[in-house]
Amino acid sequence: MSFVEQFGLWSAVQSAAARDVVSALESGSIDTVRFSFPDQHGILRGKTLVAQEAIKALRSGVTITTTMFAKDTSHRTVFPVFSTGGGFSRPEMQGAADVLMVADPTTFKVLPWAPGTGWLLCDTYFQTGEPVPFDTRQLFRRTLKGVTDAGYRLITGLEVECHVFKVTQHHMQPQDAGQPGQPGVPPDVELLSHGYQYLTELRYDSMDDVMQLVRTTAQQLGLPLRSLEVEFGPSQFEFTFAPDDALATADAMILFRSAVKQVCRRHGYHATFMCRPKIPNVVSSGWHLHQSLVRTSDGVNAFMPTTEGEQLSDIGKQYLAGLLAHACGATALSTPTLNGYKRYRPYSLAPDRAIWGRDNRGAMLRVLGGVGDKASRIENRIGEPAANPYLYFASQAISGLDGLRRKLDPGPSADMPYETEAPILPRSLGEALDCLRADEGLVEGLGAGFVDYFCHIKEAEIARFQLEVSDWEQREYFDTF
């Protein structure tokens, strides 16, 4: 029996999809297949197999080292992998042992920018058939089971901002390469637009080459792209996606982010989902997550109110209150980089406190809807585009379900979100990690072991950052003292 058959890892739908994948690989039009899994940061990692080997690996899995789960964003291993338990208290991960990537056949794509190349999103398992507990896609799937058990489906829609620049110098000399803990020199870039001509057609047209590049790539991948917009700042873009089941949306975000970076690089551009690049006049990018619950019993939006003058049903209000109650702890998952906290500024269209408002873009939670409005929903404006979607979404589902269980009240709408008294959001990644550790609901929902694991990686990044001398420090102190 194959590994998949031995442990019953595929549903009937996945098994049927696998047969279609095999047929596609046997047709001769595909030469290689990339087997990829989203790591703890939401970065795709994996291996590429020739087509015939990929057919075998579809059911047997592809080996990959457990050190992939031990790395921070500089690709530095921050766990003692050669000690007892590998630093994870898991003997299966000791000594940089292997786990298996098992493809989800329903995710198969042919990559439009890479000739003859297929792509599969994978989940990871130990040799015993047990899911790797640090696999964020599997963690989110377990979270979604709680939503299903409550009688709902989580529906999400994406509104993602990023920057695309023209590369002027790649810096590929040996001394530019860097190493784990000290990444290589990033490219020199120039702007595609001066910016601040928000949503003007002339500015859109000046960047149409990139817009068309992203649009055709997304559509060829079957991603539910809705709109392409020029955002507020120079070289800044926004893309929105049609709502879908949350796992499909998270998978789409993972593929979209990686695809945009790859296809732009092939055409001489540099795309970045970093929140606030250190480039003069460039502004922060956000990731707004639209969410609602649909009743599985009748397919109706459970957030849609039945009382005139209300924007949310009682279920929607309780879910909203749950998001508020856990907002500070969830920030570590929606904004997992040091850089992302540079975005939280008052009067900036980015939130600075845990508050909600009726169709108010200054609030963390913007509520949209009404009687008969099938699109009634909550827009969380807290996220940065570099976030791991599985963790971002999981934090929302856990928080919202807690609001339902406890029948929480969100309180009144804040018409002046930057002046209304409310809990202030964390001002730094370190503060956000402290909030996450202290949030009993999120710790229980994610698992105490996973929270410790996640915080360990992020605290290692903070420690590296604090050892560096910044430009600000040099300007502030070098001449004065």
C-alpha positions as CSV (number, residue, x, y, z in Angstrom):
1,M,0.0,0.0,0.0
2,S,1.1,3.6,-0.6
3,F,1.6,6.0,2.2
4,V,-1.6,7.8,1.3
5,E,-3.6,4.5,1.2
6,Q,-2.0,3.2,4.4
7,F,-3.1,6.1,6.5
8,G,-6.2,7.2,4.5
9,L,-5.0,10.7,3.9
10,W,-7.2,11.5,0.9
11,S,-10.9,12.1,0.5
12,A,-12.8,10.7,-2.4
13,V,-12.6,14.1,-4.1
14,Q,-8.8,14.1,-3.7
15,S,-8.5,10.6,-5.0
16,A,-10.5,11.5,-8.1
17,A,-8.4,14.6,-8.6
18,A,-5.2,12.5,-8.3
19,R,-6.4,10.4,-11.3
20,D,-6.7,13.6,-13.3
21,V,-3.2,14.7,-12.2
22,V,-1.7,11.4,-13.3
23,S,-3.5,11.7,-16.7
24,A,-2.0,15.2,-17.1
25,L,1.5,14.0,-16.3
26,E,1.2,11.0,-18.6
27,S,0.2,13.3,-21.5
28,G,3.8,14.4,-22.0
29,S,3.0,18.1,-21.9
30,I,4.4,18.5,-18.3
31,D,8.1,17.9,-17.7
32,T,8.5,18.7,-14.0
33,V,6.3,19.1,-10.9
34,R,7.0,21.3,-8.0
35,F,5.8,19.8,-4.7
36,S,5.5,22.8,-2.2
37,F,4.3,23.3,1.3
38,P,3.7,26.6,3.1
39,D,6.1,26.9,6.0
40,Q,5.6,28.7,9.3
41,H,6.0,32.1,7.6
42,G,3.7,31.4,4.7
43,I,6.7,30.9,2.3
44,L,6.5,28.1,-0.1
45,R,9.3,25.4,0.2
46,G,9.6,22.1,-1.5
47,K,11.2,20.0,-4.2
48,T,10.9,19.6,-8.0
49,L,10.5,16.1,-9.5
50,V,10.5,15.0,-13.1
51,A,7.0,14.0,-14.3
52,Q,7.5,10.2,-14.1
53,E,8.9,10.4,-10.6
54,A,6.1,12.8,-9.7
55,I,3.5,10.2,-10.6
56,K,5.1,7.8,-8.1
57,A,5.5,10.5,-5.4
58,L,1.8,11.5,-5.6
59,R,0.8,8.7,-3.4
60,S,4.1,7.9,-1.6
61,G,5.0,11.4,-0.7
62,V,8.2,13.5,-1.0
63,T,10.8,13.6,1.7
64,I,11.9,17.0,3.1
65,T,14.0,17.8,6.2
66,T,12.4,18.8,9.4
67,T,14.7,21.8,9.6
68,M,12.3,23.6,7.3
69,F,10.2,24.1,10.4
70,A,13.1,25.4,12.4
71,K,13.9,28.5,10.4
72,D,13.3,32.2,10.9
73,T,12.7,34.7,8.1
74,S,16.5,34.9,7.4
75,H,16.4,31.0,6.8
76,R,18.5,30.6,9.9
77,T,17.8,27.5,12.0
78,V,16.8,28.7,15.5
79,F,16.2,25.3,17.2
80,P,18.9,22.9,18.4
81,V,18.0,20.2,15.9
82,F,20.8,17.9,16.9
83,S,19.8,17.8,20.6
84,T,17.3,15.5,22.2
85,G,13.9,16.0,20.5
86,G,15.5,18.4,18.0
87,G,14.5,21.3,20.1
88,F,10.8,20.5,19.5
89,S,10.4,17.8,22.1
90,R,9.6,15.5,19.2
91,P,12.0,12.6,18.6
92,E,10.8,12.4,15.0
93,M,12.4,15.8,14.4
94,Q,15.7,15.1,16.0
95,G,18.9,15.2,13.9
96,A,17.3,17.0,10.9
97,A,15.2,13.9,10.1
98,D,12.8,13.7,7.2
99,V,9.1,14.2,7.0
100,L,6.9,13.5,4.0
101,M,5.2,16.1,1.8
102,V,1.9,14.6,0.7
103,A,0.3,16.4,-2.3
104,D,-3.3,17.7,-2.1
105,P,-4.3,16.7,-5.7
106,T,-7.1,19.3,-5.8
107,T,-4.5,22.1,-5.8
108,F,-2.8,21.0,-9.0
109,K,-1.9,23.8,-11.4
110,V,0.2,24.3,-14.5
111,L,2.4,27.3,-13.9
112,P,1.9,29.8,-16.8
113,W,5.3,31.4,-16.4
114,A,7.4,28.2,-16.2
115,P,7.2,26.1,-19.4
116,G,6.2,22.5,-18.8
117,T,5.9,22.9,-15.0
118,G,3.1,21.6,-12.8
119,W,2.6,22.6,-9.1
120,L,1.0,20.9,-6.1
121,L,0.4,22.2,-2.6
122,C,1.3,19.7,0.1
123,D,0.6,18.8,3.7
124,T,3.4,17.3,5.8
125,Y,3.3,14.1,7.8
126,F,5.7,12.0,10.0
127,Q,6.5,8.5,8.8
128,T,3.8,7.3,11.3
129,G,1.1,9.1,9.3
130,E,0.7,11.7,12.0
131,P,0.4,15.3,10.7
132,V,3.4,17.5,11.6
133,P,2.0,19.7,14.4
134,F,3.8,22.8,13.1
135,D,2.2,22.5,9.7
136,T,0.1,25.7,9.5
137,R,-2.2,24.5,6.7
138,Q,-3.2,21.5,8.8
139,L,-3.6,23.6,11.9
140,F,-6.0,25.8,10.0
141,R,-7.9,22.8,8.8
142,R,-8.4,21.6,12.4
143,T,-9.6,25.1,13.3
144,L,-12.1,25.0,10.5
145,K,-13.5,21.8,11.9
146,G,-14.6,23.8,14.9
147,V,-16.5,26.2,12.6
148,T,-18.1,23.2,10.9
149,D,-19.1,21.6,14.2
150,A,-20.8,24.9,15.2
151,G,-22.9,24.6,12.0
152,Y,-21.2,27.1,9.8
153,R,-18.7,27.6,6.9
154,L,-16.2,30.4,7.1
155,I,-16.3,32.6,4.0
156,T,-13.4,35.0,3.4
157,G,-12.5,37.6,0.8
158,L,-9.1,39.1,0.1
159,E,-8.1,42.8,-0.3
160,V,-4.3,42.7,-0.7
161,E,-1.8,45.6,-1.2
162,C,1.8,45.3,-2.4
163,H,4.5,47.2,-4.2
164,V,6.1,46.4,-7.6
165,F,9.3,48.2,-8.6
166,K,11.6,48.1,-11.6
167,V,14.9,46.4,-10.8
168,T,18.0,48.5,-11.7
169,Q,20.7,46.3,-10.0
170,H,20.3,42.7,-8.7
171,H,23.6,42.7,-6.7
172,M,24.8,39.2,-7.6
173,Q,28.5,39.6,-6.7
174,P,29.7,36.9,-4.3
175,Q,30.1,39.4,-1.5
176,D,26.4,40.3,-1.9
177,A,25.2,36.7,-1.2
178,G,24.8,36.8,2.5
179,Q,24.0,33.8,4.6
180,P,21.4,32.5,7.1
181,G,21.0,35.2,9.8
182,Q,22.3,37.9,7.4
183,P,20.3,37.8,4.1
184,G,21.9,38.9,0.8
185,V,21.8,42.4,-0.5
186,P,18.3,43.2,-1.9
187,P,18.0,44.7,-5.4
188,D,18.2,48.3,-6.2
189,V,14.9,49.5,-7.6
190,E,13.2,52.5,-9.1
191,L,9.5,53.5,-9.0
192,L,6.9,52.7,-11.7
193,S,4.9,55.7,-10.7
194,H,5.1,58.8,-8.5
195,G,2.0,57.9,-6.6
196,Y,-0.6,59.8,-4.6
197,Q,-2.8,59.9,-7.7
198,Y,-5.1,57.5,-6.0
199,L,-7.3,55.5,-8.4
200,T,-6.7,57.8,-11.3
201,E,-7.0,56.2,-14.7
202,L,-3.8,57.9,-16.1
203,R,-1.7,56.3,-13.3
204,Y,-3.4,53.0,-13.9
205,D,-2.6,53.1,-17.6
206,S,1.0,54.0,-16.9
207,M,1.4,50.7,-14.9
208,D,-0.8,48.7,-17.2
209,D,2.0,46.4,-18.3
210,V,2.4,45.1,-14.8
211,M,-1.3,45.0,-14.2
212,Q,-1.8,42.8,-17.3
213,L,1.1,40.6,-16.2
214,V,-0.4,40.0,-12.8
215,R,-4.0,39.7,-14.2
216,T,-3.2,37.1,-16.8
217,T,-1.1,35.1,-14.4
218,A,-3.8,35.0,-11.7
219,Q,-6.5,34.1,-14.2
220,Q,-4.4,31.4,-15.8
221,L,-3.9,29.9,-12.3
222,G,-7.7,29.9,-11.8
223,L,-7.5,32.4,-8.9
224,P,-10.7,34.4,-8.2
225,L,-9.3,37.8,-9.0
226,R,-11.9,40.6,-8.9
227,S,-10.2,43.9,-9.3
228,L,-6.8,45.6,-9.9
229,E,-6.2,49.0,-8.5
230,V,-3.5,51.6,-8.2
231,E,-3.2,52.3,-4.5
232,F,-2.3,55.5,-2.6
233,G,1.5,55.4,-2.7
234,P,4.2,55.2,-5.4
235,S,4.4,51.8,-7.2
236,Q,1.7,50.5,-4.9
237,F,-1.0,48.1,-6.1
238,E,-4.2,46.5,-4.7
239,F,-5.8,43.3,-5.7
240,T,-9.1,42.0,-4.5
241,F,-10.5,38.4,-4.7
242,A,-14.0,37.0,-4.8
243,P,-15.2,35.5,-1.5
244,D,-14.8,31.7,-1.1
245,D,-14.4,29.0,1.5
246,A,-11.6,30.0,3.9
247,L,-9.2,27.2,3.1
248,A,-9.5,27.8,-0.7
249,T,-8.9,31.6,0.0
250,A,-5.9,30.9,2.1
251,D,-4.5,28.6,-0.6
252,A,-5.1,31.2,-3.2
253,M,-3.2,33.8,-1.2
254,I,-0.2,31.5,-0.8
255,L,-0.1,30.8,-4.5
256,F,-0.8,34.4,-5.6
257,R,1.9,36.0,-3.4
258,S,4.5,33.5,-4.7
259,A,3.4,33.7,-8.3
260,V,3.4,37.5,-8.4
261,K,7.0,37.6,-7.1
262,Q,8.2,34.9,-9.6
263,V,6.5,36.3,-12.7
264,C,7.5,39.9,-11.9
265,R,11.2,38.9,-11.5
266,R,11.2,37.1,-14.8
267,H,10.1,40.4,-16.4
268,G,12.6,42.7,-14.7
269,Y,10.4,43.8,-11.7
270,H,10.6,43.3,-8.0
271,A,7.3,42.6,-6.2
272,T,7.3,42.8,-2.5
273,F,4.6,42.1,0.1
274,M,6.7,43.7,2.8
275,C,4.5,46.1,4.7
276,R,6.6,49.2,4.7
277,P,9.7,49.2,2.4
278,K,12.5,51.6,3.3
279,I,12.2,53.6,0.1
280,P,11.6,57.4,0.1
281,N,7.9,58.4,-0.1
282,V,6.7,54.8,-0.2
283,V,3.8,54.1,2.1
284,S,2.6,51.0,4.1
285,S,0.7,48.1,2.5
286,G,-2.1,46.3,4.4
287,W,-4.1,43.2,3.9
288,H,-7.8,43.6,4.7
289,L,-9.7,40.3,5.4
290,H,-13.4,40.2,4.7
291,Q,-15.2,37.4,6.6
292,S,-18.6,36.0,7.3
293,L,-20.3,32.8,8.4
294,V,-22.7,30.8,6.2
295,R,-25.1,28.4,7.9
296,T,-24.5,24.8,6.6
297,S,-28.2,24.0,7.1
298,D,-29.5,26.4,4.5
299,G,-26.5,28.2,2.9
300,V,-27.7,31.6,4.3
301,N,-25.2,34.3,5.5
302,A,-25.5,34.1,9.3
303,F,-24.3,37.7,9.6
304,M,-27.2,39.1,7.6
305,P,-29.6,40.9,10.0
306,T,-33.4,40.7,10.0
307,T,-34.0,43.9,11.9
308,E,-34.1,47.2,10.0
309,G,-31.3,49.6,11.0
310,E,-29.0,46.8,12.0
311,Q,-25.9,45.9,10.0
312,L,-25.2,42.5,11.6
313,S,-27.3,39.7,13.1
314,D,-26.9,38.7,16.7
315,I,-24.5,35.9,15.4
316,G,-22.5,38.5,13.5
317,K,-22.3,40.8,16.5
318,Q,-21.1,38.0,18.8
319,Y,-18.5,37.0,16.2
320,L,-17.5,40.7,16.0
321,A,-17.1,40.9,19.8
322,G,-14.9,37.8,19.7
323,L,-12.6,39.5,17.2
324,L,-12.4,42.5,19.5
325,A,-11.8,40.4,22.7
326,H,-8.8,38.7,21.1
327,A,-7.5,41.5,18.9
328,C,-4.3,42.1,20.8
329,G,-3.2,38.5,20.9
330,A,-4.3,37.8,17.3
331,T,-2.1,40.7,16.1
332,A,1.0,38.5,16.4
333,L,-0.5,36.3,13.7
334,S,-2.0,39.0,11.4
335,T,1.2,41.1,11.7
336,P,4.1,38.7,12.2
337,T,7.0,40.9,11.2
338,L,8.9,43.6,13.0
339,N,8.3,45.9,10.0
340,G,4.5,45.5,10.1
341,Y,4.1,47.5,13.2
342,K,5.4,50.7,11.4
343,R,1.9,50.7,9.8
344,Y,-0.2,51.3,12.9
345,R,-0.5,55.0,13.0
346,P,-3.5,57.2,13.9
347,Y,-5.4,59.0,11.1
348,S,-3.6,56.8,8.5
349,L,-6.4,54.5,7.3
350,A,-4.6,51.8,9.4
351,P,-6.0,50.9,12.9
352,D,-4.3,51.7,16.1
353,R,-6.8,50.3,18.6
354,A,-9.3,47.4,18.9
355,I,-12.5,49.0,17.8
356,W,-15.3,48.6,15.3
357,G,-17.2,51.0,13.1
358,R,-20.1,51.0,10.6
359,D,-18.5,51.4,7.2
360,N,-15.6,53.3,8.8
361,R,-12.1,52.8,7.3
362,G,-10.4,54.1,10.4
363,A,-11.6,51.3,12.6
364,M,-9.9,48.0,12.9
365,L,-13.2,46.2,12.2
366,R,-15.3,47.7,9.5
367,V,-18.8,46.4,9.4
368,L,-20.8,46.3,6.2
369,G,-24.3,44.9,5.6
370,G,-28.0,45.3,6.3
371,V,-31.3,43.6,5.9
372,G,-31.4,41.6,2.7
373,D,-27.7,42.2,2.1
374,K,-26.3,38.7,1.3
375,A,-22.8,40.2,1.5
376,S,-23.1,41.3,5.1
377,R,-19.6,40.9,6.6
378,I,-16.8,42.1,8.8
379,E,-13.6,43.6,7.2
380,N,-10.6,43.3,9.5
381,R,-8.1,45.9,8.5
382,I,-5.3,44.9,10.8
383,G,-3.3,42.5,8.7
384,E,0.0,43.0,6.8
385,P,0.4,41.3,3.4
386,A,3.4,39.3,4.6
387,A,1.2,37.3,7.1
388,N,0.8,33.5,6.9
389,P,-2.8,33.3,5.7
390,Y,-3.5,30.0,7.6
391,L,-2.5,31.6,10.9
392,Y,-4.2,34.9,10.2
393,F,-7.4,33.1,9.3
394,A,-7.1,30.7,12.2
395,S,-6.8,33.6,14.7
396,Q,-10.1,35.0,13.3
397,A,-12.0,31.8,13.4
398,I,-10.9,31.0,17.0
399,S,-11.7,34.5,18.2
400,G,-15.1,34.7,16.4
401,L,-16.2,31.3,17.7
402,D,-15.3,32.3,21.2
403,G,-17.5,35.3,20.8
404,L,-20.4,33.0,19.8
405,R,-19.8,30.6,22.7
406,R,-19.8,33.4,25.2
407,K,-22.4,35.5,23.5
408,L,-20.2,38.5,23.7
409,D,-21.4,42.1,23.0
410,P,-19.2,44.3,20.8
411,G,-20.6,47.5,22.2
412,P,-21.5,50.6,20.1
413,S,-20.0,51.6,16.8
414,A,-17.1,54.0,17.0
415,D,-17.7,57.0,14.7
416,M,-14.4,58.6,15.7
417,P,-12.1,55.5,15.8
418,Y,-8.9,57.4,16.5
419,E,-10.4,59.2,19.4
420,T,-12.7,56.7,21.1
421,E,-11.3,55.0,24.2
422,A,-10.4,51.3,23.4
423,P,-7.6,48.8,24.0
424,I,-4.5,50.0,22.0
425,L,-3.1,47.5,19.6
426,P,0.4,46.2,20.2
427,R,3.1,48.7,19.1
428,S,5.8,46.1,18.4
429,L,6.1,42.4,17.5
430,G,7.5,41.7,21.0
431,E,4.4,43.2,22.7
432,A,2.2,41.3,20.3
433,L,3.9,38.0,21.3
434,D,3.4,38.8,24.9
435,C,-0.3,39.4,24.2
436,L,-0.6,36.1,22.3
437,R,1.0,34.1,25.1
438,A,-1.4,35.7,27.6
439,D,-4.5,35.0,25.5
440,E,-6.0,31.8,26.9
441,G,-8.5,31.4,24.1
442,L,-6.0,31.6,21.3
443,V,-3.5,29.4,23.2
444,E,-6.2,26.8,23.6
445,G,-7.3,27.1,20.0
446,L,-3.9,27.0,18.4
447,G,-2.4,24.6,21.0
448,A,0.1,25.7,23.7
449,G,2.9,23.8,21.9
450,F,2.3,25.6,18.7
451,V,2.2,29.0,20.4
452,D,5.5,28.3,22.1
453,Y,7.0,27.2,18.8
454,F,5.8,30.3,16.9
455,C,6.9,32.7,19.6
456,H,10.3,31.0,19.8
457,I,10.9,31.7,16.1
458,K,9.7,35.3,16.3
459,E,11.7,36.0,19.4
460,A,14.8,34.8,17.6
461,E,14.1,37.3,14.9
462,I,13.7,40.1,17.5
463,A,17.0,39.1,19.1
464,R,18.8,39.4,15.8
465,F,17.2,42.8,15.1
466,Q,18.2,44.2,18.5
467,L,21.8,43.4,17.8
468,E,21.9,45.6,14.7
469,V,22.7,49.3,14.7
470,S,20.0,51.2,12.8
471,D,20.3,54.3,10.6
472,W,18.2,56.1,13.2
473,E,20.7,55.3,16.0
474,Q,23.6,56.4,13.9
475,R,22.0,59.8,13.1
476,E,20.7,60.3,16.6
477,Y,23.8,59.6,18.6
478,F,27.0,59.4,16.5
479,D,27.5,63.2,16.3
480,T,25.7,64.3,19.5
481,F,27.6,62.2,22.0
